């Protein structure tokens, strides 16, 4: 099994990058947030997971062991393959996944493109007991109804869960407690 890879980035695509390793160019699929920060010519180190199928060898790479572990956990869900697991990790941070599991919010997973309500529920059920809220502050674990409403509005406008959560955290604590004002403040986060 290939556990990690280190080399120079030759090319960056929409869902993968090509890494030069000993004269070979290996295509490694990776989450979108990671690909957005990588440029050709850079040296990278990735923790990897090799998928071996009869007609395919595919290498998936992750910035941390934690993200690779989440990928492996997602692969254990009935009906979730490597592409879907990668889509989840491209759309949701590991903290967002933890938060969704701890607060039992399957709808967070259904916001990922290509995942329906049934698969979202399967993901939630599979991850419960395997993922804890460890590392999340008590306040960060549960979203209030107001925060969930603003988060839903931001994702409906096309922002990813990760972006929406960053905007929520940027809202001043003393801001008015109505959804419209908080949404306006969250949108200001993106314009700055």
ChimeraX attribute file (.defattr): number of C-alpha atoms within 10 A of each C-alpha:
attribute: neighborCount
match mode: 1-to-1
recipient: residues
	/A:1	8
	/A:2	11
	/A:3	12
	/A:4	16
	/A:5	18
	/A:6	13
	/A:7	18
	/A:8	17
	/A:9	21
	/A:10	17
	/A:11	17
	/A:12	19
	/A:13	13
	/A:14	11
	/A:15	18
	/A:16	20
	/A:17	23
	/A:18	19
	/A:19	26
	/A:20	19
	/A:21	13
	/A:22	8
	/A:23	7
	/A:24	9
	/A:25	16
	/A:26	19
	/A:27	21
	/A:28	21
	/A:29	24
	/A:30	25
	/A:31	25
	/A:32	17
	/A:33	14
	/A:34	15
	/A:35	17
	/A:36	12
	/A:37	8
	/A:38	15
	/A:39	15
	/A:40	13
	/A:41	13
	/A:42	12
	/A:43	14
	/A:44	14
	/A:45	15
	/A:46	19
	/A:47	19
	/A:48	22
	/A:49	22
	/A:50	15
	/A:51	13
	/A:52	11
	/A:53	8
	/A:54	5
	/A:55	5
	/A:56	8
	/A:57	9
	/A:58	14
	/A:59	21
	/A:60	24
	/A:61	27
	/A:62	24
	/A:63	15
	/A:64	12
	/A:65	15
	/A:66	12
	/A:67	17
	/A:68	20
	/A:69	15
	/A:70	22
	/A:71	23
	/A:72	14
	/A:73	16
	/A:74	24
	/A:75	18
	/A:76	15
	/A:77	18
	/A:78	11
	/A:79	11
	/A:80	18
	/A:81	14
	/A:82	18
	/A:83	15
	/A:84	18
	/A:85	20
	/A:86	25
	/A:87	19
	/A:88	25
	/A:89	25
	/A:90	20
	/A:91	22
	/A:92	24
	/A:93	20
	/A:94	17
	/A:95	16
	/A:96	20
	/A:97	24
	/A:98	24
	/A:99	22
	/A:100	23
	/A:101	25
	/A:102	20
	/A:103	13
	/A:104	15
	/A:105	17
	/A:106	20
	/A:107	17
	/A:108	23
	/A:109	26
	/A:110	18
	/A:111	20
	/A:112	20
	/A:113	11
	/A:114	11
	/A:115	18
	/A:116	13
	/A:117	14
	/A:118	12
	/A:119	18
	/A:120	21
	/A:121	19
	/A:122	17
	/A:123	25
	/A:124	25
	/A:125	15
	/A:126	17
	/A:127	21
	/A:128	14
	/A:129	10
	/A:130	11
	/A:131	16
	/A:132	13
	/A:133	18
	/A:134	12
	/A:135	10
	/A:136	15
	/A:137	9
	/A:138	9
	/A:139	8
	/A:140	14
	/A:141	19
	/A:142	18
	/A:143	15
	/A:144	11
	/A:145	10
	/A:146	15
	/A:147	19
	/A:148	16
	/A:149	15
	/A:150	24
	/A:151	26
	/A:152	17
	/A:153	16
	/A:154	21
	/A:155	18
	/A:156	11
	/A:157	10
	/A:158	10
	/A:159	17
	/A:160	19
	/A:161	23
	/A:162	19
	/A:163	19
	/A:164	23
	/A:165	21
	/A:166	14
	/A:167	22
	/A:168	21
	/A:169	13
	/A:170	13
	/A:171	19
	/A:172	11
	/A:173	8
	/A:174	6
	/A:175	10
	/A:176	11
	/A:177	11
	/A:178	11
	/A:179	17
	/A:180	14
	/A:181	14
	/A:182	21
	/A:183	21
	/A:184	12
	/A:185	17
	/A:186	24
	/A:187	16
	/A:188	13
	/A:189	17
	/A:190	12
	/A:191	6
	/A:192	5
